[in-house]
Amino acid sequence: MVQRRVPMRTCVGCRIQRSKKELVRVVRTPEGDVVIDRTGKKAGRGAYLCPQTECLEVARKSKALERALEREISPRVWEELRQGLE
């Protein structure tokens, strides 16, 4: 039996590499909206976060998520992301 390779991604907050299934994908859609992608299949530029609010806060303070998505994120969207991770 052939063992399949597990896709790995890095959290933009804590910078720890984990399997893709353990992380939450945040997407900048082609329309410019920033949303949580639970399916991992939405079109757009994606970044990955651990499902803890601590990683979201680190990514916010360091602007890592904004750099990864190449877009400034409004306070309203930050609050939506925080609620989506809880």
Helices and strands as residue ranges (DSSP letters): E 8-10, E 17-19, G 20-22, E 24-28, E 34-37, E 45-49, H 53-62, H 64-69, H 75-85
